[in-house]
């Protein structure tokens, strides 16, 4: 294992990161460093200025994962605005589709009349059938399914966002 990874391990131990989490992070870091090396990318190119300060890198990464408190003066990581907007639109679509399906609006009423029969005692147009239904129900069901799928996708994006990735600093 590289010296950089070992220095990160020592820092995580010092910060009180539980051993299983520290091991997982060290393994991830070692794999990333090996892959970068195999692709001809230096540690400095991969990690930026963090490559020269393993302790700060390890502390920042542990704070990003929420394992240790964030160092003072470091701003919290913000979620992208586009992800928040996507989630809000999907939730609104879900509420609208569910409301429309529950209320059954708009209603469509179709009146059919029987054709005149030569021996019928009733005049033409009398004695037909009336059918009432929701005119947009298929569209509402499609919207509901799409909204549920979109919310599932948004939930996956939110969970991926909270998982760890080694923070990178500009070179």
Backbone as numpy.savetxt, mean C-alpha at the origin, in Angstrom:
# Nx Ny Nz CAx CAy CAz Cx Cy Cz
32.63 -11.91 7.00 31.78 -10.74 7.00 32.67 -9.51 7.00
32.22 -8.47 6.32 33.07 -7.28 6.18 33.19 -6.53 7.51
34.21 -5.73 7.57 34.46 -4.92 8.76 33.31 -3.93 8.98
32.76 -3.41 7.88 31.64 -2.46 7.97 30.44 -3.10 8.67
30.11 -4.33 8.27 28.98 -5.04 8.87 29.26 -5.32 10.35
30.47 -5.71 10.67 30.83 -5.99 12.07 30.72 -4.73 12.93
31.14 -3.60 12.39 31.01 -2.34 13.14 29.54 -1.99 13.34
28.71 -2.26 12.35 27.26 -2.03 12.50 26.69 -2.94 13.58
27.11 -4.21 13.59 26.67 -5.15 14.63 27.00 -4.63 16.03
28.23 -4.15 16.18 28.63 -3.62 17.50 27.76 -2.44 17.90
27.46 -1.59 16.94 26.60 -0.42 17.25 25.20 -0.86 17.62
24.66 -1.84 16.91 23.31 -2.33 17.23 23.30 -2.97 18.61
24.36 -3.68 18.95 24.46 -4.28 20.28 24.48 -3.17 21.33
25.30 -2.12 21.07 25.40 -0.99 22.00 24.05 -0.29 22.17
23.27 -0.19 21.08 21.97 0.49 21.12 20.87 -0.38 21.73
21.16 -1.66 21.92 20.17 -2.56 22.52 19.21 -3.17 21.52
19.61 -3.25 20.26 18.79 -3.91 19.26 18.77 -5.40 19.57
17.59 -6.01 19.63 17.53 -7.46 19.91 18.36 -8.25 18.90
19.00 -9.31 19.40 19.90 -10.12 18.56 19.27 -10.62 17.26
18.03 -11.14 17.29 17.46 -11.62 16.01 17.31 -10.50 14.98
16.91 -9.31 15.44 16.77 -8.19 14.51 18.13 -7.72 14.01
19.11 -7.67 14.91 20.45 -7.25 14.50 21.03 -8.25 13.50
20.78 -9.52 13.72 21.27 -10.54 12.79 20.61 -10.40 11.43
19.30 -10.17 11.43 18.57 -9.98 10.17 19.11 -8.76 9.41
19.30 -7.67 10.12 19.81 -6.46 9.48 21.22 -6.66 8.97
22.05 -7.34 9.74 23.43 -7.60 9.32 23.46 -8.48 8.08
22.60 -9.48 8.05 22.53 -10.36 6.88 22.09 -9.59 5.65
21.04 -8.76 5.81 20.57 -7.94 4.69 21.67 -7.02 4.18
22.37 -6.39 5.11 23.44 -5.47 4.73 24.57 -6.21 4.02
24.95 -7.36 4.54 26.03 -8.14 3.92 25.64 -8.57 2.51
24.40 -9.00 2.34 23.93 -9.41 1.01 23.96 -8.22 0.06
23.47 -7.07 0.51 23.47 -5.87 -0.33 24.89 -5.46 -0.72
25.81 -5.54 0.24 27.20 -5.17 -0.05 27.84 -6.15 -1.04
27.54 -7.46 -0.86 28.09 -8.46 -1.79 27.52 -8.27 -3.19
26.23 -8.02 -3.29 25.61 -7.82 -4.60 26.18 -6.59 -5.28
26.36 -5.52 -4.52 26.92 -4.29 -5.09 28.34 -4.55 -5.58
29.12 -5.28 -4.79 30.50 -5.58 -5.17 30.53 -6.42 -6.45
29.60 -7.39 -6.53 29.54 -8.25 -7.72 29.17 -7.44 -8.97
28.41 -6.37 -8.77 28.01 -5.53 -9.90 29.01 -4.42 -10.17
30.08 -4.40 -9.39 31.11 -3.39 -9.60 30.79 -2.05 -8.96
29.87 -2.04 -8.00 29.49 -0.81 -7.29 30.23 -0.79 -5.96
30.90 0.30 -5.68 31.65 0.40 -4.43 30.70 0.66 -3.26
31.20 0.42 -2.06 30.43 0.70 -0.85 30.06 2.17 -0.77
30.99 3.04 -1.16 30.74 4.48 -1.13 29.61 4.86 -2.10
29.59 4.20 -3.26 28.52 4.49 -4.23 27.17 3.99 -3.70
27.17 2.87 -3.02 25.93 2.29 -2.50 25.40 3.09 -1.31
26.29 3.42 -0.37 25.85 4.03 0.89 26.11 5.52 0.98
26.82 6.07 0.03 27.14 7.49 0.09 28.10 7.76 1.23
27.93 8.89 1.87 28.83 9.27 2.95 28.68 8.37 4.18
27.57 7.62 4.25 27.36 6.70 5.38 28.40 5.58 5.39
29.03 5.33 4.26 30.04 4.27 4.18 31.24 4.57 5.06
31.43 5.84 5.44 32.58 6.23 6.25 32.26 6.30 7.74
30.98 6.09 8.10 30.57 6.16 9.50 29.59 5.02 9.80
30.09 3.80 9.99 29.20 2.65 10.22 28.30 2.82 11.45
28.80 3.48 12.49 27.98 3.66 13.70 26.76 4.52 13.41
26.96 5.62 12.71 25.84 6.50 12.37 24.87 5.78 11.43
25.42 5.04 10.47 24.59 4.28 9.54 23.72 3.29 10.31
24.33 2.52 11.21 23.60 1.51 11.99 22.53 2.16 12.87
22.86 3.27 13.51 21.89 3.95 14.37 20.72 4.49 13.56
21.01 5.06 12.40 19.95 5.61 11.56 19.04 4.50 11.06
19.64 3.39 10.63 18.84 2.27 10.13 17.95 1.70 11.23
18.49 1.53 12.42 17.70 1.01 13.54 16.57 1.97 13.89
16.83 3.27 13.81 15.78 4.26 14.08 14.71 4.22 12.99
15.13 4.04 11.74 14.17 3.95 10.64 13.23 2.78 10.81
13.73 1.69 11.35 12.90 0.50 11.58 12.06 0.65 12.85
12.29 1.70 13.61 11.53 1.92 14.83 12.01 1.06 16.00
13.22 0.53 15.89 13.75 -0.34 16.94 14.33 0.47 18.09
14.94 1.58 17.75 15.52 2.48 18.76 14.98 3.88 18.50
15.01 4.74 19.51 14.53 6.11 19.30 15.37 6.82 18.25
14.73 7.71 17.55 15.39 8.50 16.51 16.40 9.44 17.15
17.60 9.53 16.56 18.59 10.46 17.10 18.06 11.89 17.08
18.42 12.70 18.08 17.93 14.08 18.12 18.37 14.84 16.87
17.47 15.68 16.40 17.80 16.52 15.25 17.55 15.84 13.92
17.16 14.56 13.92 16.88 13.87 12.67 15.38 13.91 12.44
14.94 14.44 11.29 13.50 14.52 11.04 12.90 13.14 10.81
11.64 12.96 11.18 11.00 11.67 10.94 10.82 11.43 9.44
10.79 10.17 9.08 10.60 9.80 7.68 9.15 10.06 7.29
8.94 10.74 6.17 7.59 11.09 5.75 7.12 10.14 4.66
5.86 9.86 4.70 5.26 9.02 3.66 5.00 9.89 2.43
5.10 9.30 1.25 4.88 10.09 0.05 3.42 10.54 -0.06
3.25 11.76 -0.52 1.92 12.34 -0.68 1.08 11.51 -1.64
1.69 11.01 -2.69 0.94 10.23 -3.69 0.33 8.97 -3.06
1.02 8.34 -2.12 0.49 7.17 -1.45 -0.71 7.53 -0.58
-0.62 8.65 0.10 -1.75 9.09 0.92 -2.97 9.43 0.05
-2.75 10.10 -1.07 -3.85 10.46 -1.97 -4.47 9.21 -2.56
-3.65 8.26 -3.01 -4.16 7.01 -3.58 -5.03 6.28 -2.57
-4.58 6.20 -1.33 -5.34 5.51 -0.28 -6.67 6.23 -0.03
-6.64 7.56 0.02 -7.87 8.33 0.26 -8.87 8.13 -0.88
-8.42 8.15 -2.12 -9.32 7.97 -3.25 -9.92 6.57 -3.24
-9.11 5.57 -2.93 -9.62 4.19 -2.87 -10.66 4.06 -1.75
-10.42 4.68 -0.62 -11.38 4.60 0.49 -12.68 5.32 0.13
-12.58 6.47 -0.52 -13.78 7.20 -0.93 -14.57 6.38 -1.95
-13.88 5.77 -2.91 -14.56 4.93 -3.90 -15.28 3.78 -3.23
-14.66 3.18 -2.22 -15.28 2.08 -1.49 -16.56 2.54 -0.79
-16.50 3.67 -0.12 -17.67 4.19 0.60 -18.79 4.54 -0.38
-18.46 5.19 -1.48 -19.48 5.58 -2.46 -20.13 4.34 -3.06
-19.34 3.35 -3.49 -19.90 2.14 -4.09 -20.79 1.39 -3.10
-20.33 1.27 -1.86 -21.13 0.56 -0.85 -22.44 1.30 -0.57
-22.38 2.63 -0.48 -23.58 3.43 -0.23 -24.57 3.29 -1.37
-24.10 3.38 -2.60 -24.99 3.25 -3.75 -25.61 1.86 -3.82
-24.83 0.84 -3.52 -25.39 -0.51 -3.53 -26.44 -0.70 -2.44
-26.18 -0.14 -1.27 -27.13 -0.30 -0.16 -28.42 0.47 -0.37
-28.33 1.64 -0.98 -29.54 2.44 -1.19 -30.27 2.03 -2.46
-29.58 1.39 -3.41 -30.22 0.96 -4.64 -30.53 2.09 -5.59
-29.94 3.23 -5.40 -30.17 4.38 -6.28 -29.19 4.37 -7.42
-29.53 4.84 -8.57 -30.84 5.27 -9.04 -31.69 4.06 -9.42
-33.02 4.21 -9.27 -33.95 3.14 -9.61 -34.37 3.26 -11.07
-34.61 2.13 -11.67 -35.09 2.06 -13.04 -36.37 1.24 -13.01
-37.43 1.81 -13.55 -38.70 1.11 -13.61 -39.04 0.89 -15.07
-39.34 -0.33 -15.40 -39.67 -0.69 -16.76 -41.07 -1.29 -16.76
-41.93 -0.71 -17.55 -43.31 -1.18 -17.64 -43.47 -1.85 -19.00
-43.91 -3.06 -18.98 -44.18 -3.76 -20.23 -45.68 -3.96 -20.36
-46.13 -3.82 -21.56 -47.57 -4.06 -21.79 -47.71 -5.30 -22.64
-48.83 -5.96 -22.47 -49.05 -7.14 -23.27 -49.56 -6.71 -24.64
-49.16 -7.45 -25.60 -49.71 -7.14 -26.92 -51.20 -7.49 -26.97
-51.95 -6.77 -27.75 -53.40 -7.06 -27.80 -53.65 -8.47 -28.35
-54.52 -9.13 -27.69 -54.91 -10.46 -28.14 -56.34 -10.34 -28.68
-56.59 -10.98 -29.79 -57.92 -10.79 -30.40 -59.08 -11.22 -29.50
-58.91 -12.15 -28.63 -60.01 -12.63 -27.79 -59.97 -12.05 -26.38
-59.00 -11.11 -26.08 -58.85 -10.56 -24.74 -59.94 -9.53 -24.46
-60.55 -9.60 -23.24 -61.57 -8.60 -22.90 -60.94 -7.27 -22.48
-59.61 -7.24 -22.22 -58.96 -6.01 -21.77 -58.48 -5.21 -22.98
-58.50 -3.88 -22.86 -57.98 -3.07 -23.96 -56.46 -3.20 -24.04
-55.84 -2.87 -25.18 -54.39 -2.96 -25.32 -53.67 -2.09 -24.29
-52.54 -2.60 -23.77 -51.73 -1.84 -22.81 -52.11 -2.08 -21.37
-53.20 -2.71 -21.10 -53.62 -2.98 -19.73 -53.22 -4.41 -19.36
-52.76 -4.59 -18.12 -52.41 -5.93 -17.65 -50.96 -6.30 -17.91
-50.09 -5.35 -18.13 -48.67 -5.63 -18.36 -47.93 -5.86 -17.04
-46.61 -5.88 -17.11 -45.79 -6.10 -15.93 -44.92 -4.88 -15.67
-44.58 -4.66 -14.38 -43.69 -3.57 -13.98 -42.46 -4.20 -13.34
-41.29 -3.81 -13.86 -40.02 -4.31 -13.33 -39.26 -3.12 -12.76
-38.81 -3.24 -11.51 -37.97 -2.19 -10.90 -36.62 -2.79 -10.55
-35.60 -2.05 -10.83 -34.25 -2.51 -10.51 -33.33 -1.30 -10.39
-32.14 -1.54 -9.90 -31.14 -0.48 -9.85 -30.44 -0.46 -11.19
-30.45 0.69 -11.83 -29.91 0.80 -13.19 -28.39 0.66 -13.21
-27.73 1.07 -12.15 -26.27 1.10 -12.19 -25.62 0.03 -11.31
-26.36 -0.97 -10.90 -25.82 -2.00 -10.00 -24.57 -2.67 -10.54
-24.51 -3.05 -11.82 -23.26 -3.68 -12.29 -22.05 -2.76 -12.17
-22.24 -1.50 -12.46 -21.14 -0.54 -12.36 -20.74 -0.36 -10.90
-21.72 -0.34 -10.02 -21.42 -0.17 -8.59 -20.65 -1.38 -8.05
-21.00 -2.58 -8.50 -20.27 -3.78 -8.06 -18.83 -3.74 -8.57
-18.68 -3.33 -9.82 -17.33 -3.23 -10.38 -16.51 -2.21 -9.60
-17.12 -1.05 -9.30 -16.43 -0.01 -8.52 -16.08 -0.54 -7.13
-16.97 -1.28 -6.52 -16.71 -1.83 -5.18 -15.52 -2.79 -5.22
-15.51 -3.69 -6.19 -14.40 -4.65 -6.29 -13.09 -3.93 -6.56
-13.10 -2.96 -7.48 -11.88 -2.20 -7.76 -11.40 -1.43 -6.53
-12.32 -0.87 -5.78 -11.94 -0.12 -4.57 -11.32 -1.05 -3.53
-11.86 -2.25 -3.40 -11.30 -3.21 -2.45 -9.90 -3.63 -2.88
-9.73 -3.89 -4.17 -8.41 -4.25 -4.69 -7.42 -3.10 -4.48
-7.87 -1.87 -4.76 -7.00 -0.70 -4.58 -6.61 -0.53 -3.12
-7.53 -0.74 -2.21 -7.20 -0.63 -0.78 -6.24 -1.73 -0.35
-6.39 -2.92 -0.89 -5.44 -3.99 -0.61 -4.05 -3.64 -1.10
-3.99 -3.08 -2.30 -2.71 -2.65 -2.86 -2.10 -1.53 -1.99
-2.94 -0.58 -1.57 -2.45 0.51 -0.72 -1.94 -0.04 0.62
-2.64 -1.01 1.18 -2.18 -1.61 2.44 -0.82 -2.27 2.26
-0.63 -2.92 1.12 0.68 -3.55 0.85 1.76 -2.48 0.72
1.45 -1.38 0.04 2.43 -0.30 -0.10 2.77 0.30 1.26
1.76 0.48 2.12 2.01 1.03 3.46 2.89 0.08 4.26
2.62 -1.22 4.16 3.42 -2.17 4.95 4.85 -2.24 4.40
5.01 -2.16 3.09 6.36 -2.15 2.51 7.11 -0.90 2.93
6.40 0.20 3.05 7.03 1.46 3.43 7.62 1.36 4.83
6.92 0.65 5.72 7.39 0.58 7.10 8.49 -0.46 7.30
8.68 -1.35 6.33 9.78 -2.32 6.45 11.10 -1.60 6.28
12.13 -2.26 6.72 13.42 -1.59 6.71 14.09 -1.66 5.36
14.80 -0.63 5.10 15.75 -0.57 4.00 16.92 0.24 4.53
18.10 -0.14 4.16 19.21 0.65 4.65 19.11 2.07 4.13
19.17 3.05 5.02 19.12 4.43 4.54 20.37 4.74 3.72
20.17 5.47 2.67 21.32 5.87 1.86 21.47 7.37 1.90
22.66 7.81 1.86 22.95 9.23 1.88 23.51 9.61 0.53
23.28 10.85 0.08 23.85 11.23 -1.18 25.37 11.20 -1.14
25.96 10.84 -2.25 27.41 10.72 -2.29 28.07 12.08 -2.27
